[in-house]
Amino acid sequence: MMMTLSKDIPEQEMDDLRRRMRLLQQERLANVDLFETTKAANSDEIRGLREENKDLRQKITQLQKLLSIDNTGHDSDLSRLRKEAIQLRSEYDTLKVTSNNYKLQIDKLEGELNICELESGSNDDSGSSKTIRALENK
């Protein structure tokens, strides 16, 4: 009976270690999926912001061309166009800052994703894996 009890304890420990390893792997995979989803969403958002920035730049250019061509003395039209150009420039600057923030977030998430991928790749060399292999070889 004493011999059976001592064999059961390492088997129980092995089962517990295996269960823990499975849970950690599942958690790591869930985190990687979450990072990839967030990265894709941020990439789409940045793509949209870039398109919007491009449109705003074109509008600013058109307004500036109109301002340079329209020197007929219409101060009200000129001041309206200047205000509109300033507003568009302000929108462009705001969107550019937002785009840069999203780029930084993507870089951070990519770094975290790389760390997770490296950890999942190097997990086979961990101490608990060596212990499990040693117990399995006995």
N, C-alpha and C positions, 0 to 999 in steps of 0.2 A: 504494500500500500504506500509506503514511504517513497518508493521508486516511481510510482505512477504520479504521485502528487508533484514531485520535482520535475517530471517531464511535462506535466500540464501547465505549470507556471511559465516556462519559456514559450510554450505554444500559445498561451494566452497573451503573453507579451508580444509575440510575433504577430498574432492576429490584430492586437491593438496598434502596433506600429504600422501594419499594412493599412488598416482603416484610416489612421491618421495621414498616411502618405496619400491615399486616395482623396481624402478630403482636401488636403493642401493642393493637390494637382487640380481638382475641380475648381477650387477657389482661384487658383492662378489662371486657369483657362477662362473663367468668368471675367476676371480683371482684364485679361488681354482682349477679350471680345468687347468689353465696355470701352477700353481705350481705342480700339479700332473703330467702333461706332462713333465715338466722340470725334475722333480724328476725321472721319468721313464727313460728319455733319459740319465741322468747322471748315473743312476744305470747301464744301459747297457754299457755305456762308461767305467765305473769302472770295470765291469765284464770283458770286453775285455782287459783292461789294466792288470788286474790280470792274465788272461790267458797268455798274452804276457810276463809278469814278470816271470811266472812259466817256460815258455819256455826258457827265457834268463837265469834263474837260472840253469836249466838243462844243457844248453850249457856251462855255466861257469864251472859247476861241471865236465863235460866231458873234457873240455880243461884243467882243473887243474889235472885231472887224467892222461891225455895225457902228460902233462908236468912232472909229477912225474915219469911216466913210461919211458918216452923217454929221457934217460940220455946217449945217444949213442955218444954225442959229436957233434951233428948237431946244431951248434949255429944259423944258419939262420932259421931253422925250429923252434927252441926253442924261439928265439926272435920274430918270426912272431906269434907264439901261445901266447906269453906273451902280445904282442900288441893287439891281438884279444881279449884276456881275459880282458885286461884293458878297451878296447872299450866296450865290453859287460857289464862290471861292471858299466861303465859310463852311458850306455843306461838304465840299470836297475835302477840306482840311480835317473836318470831323470824321468823315468816312476813312480817310487815310490813317488817322490815329487808331480807329477801330480795327481796320485791316491789320495794322502793325501789331496790335494787341492779340488778334487771332493768330497771327503768325508765331508770336512768342508762345502762345498756348499750344499750338501744334508742335513746335519744337520741344516743349517741355513734355508733352504727351508721347512724342516719338522717343525721347530719352527714357521715359518710364517704361515704354513698351520694350525698348531694347534691353533694359535692365531685367524686366520680367522674362523675356525670351532667353537671356543669358542665364538667369537663375534656373529656369526650367531645364535648360540644356546641361547645366553643371550639377543638377540635383543628384545625378547618379553617383557622384563621387562623395556625397555627404556621409557623415559618420553613421547615421541611422541606416543608410543603404549598405554600408560595409558590415554593420552588425547583423542585418537581415541576411546578407549573403553568407556570413560566417555561421549563423544559426541554421540556415538551409543546408549547408555543407556537412553539418554534424549528423 
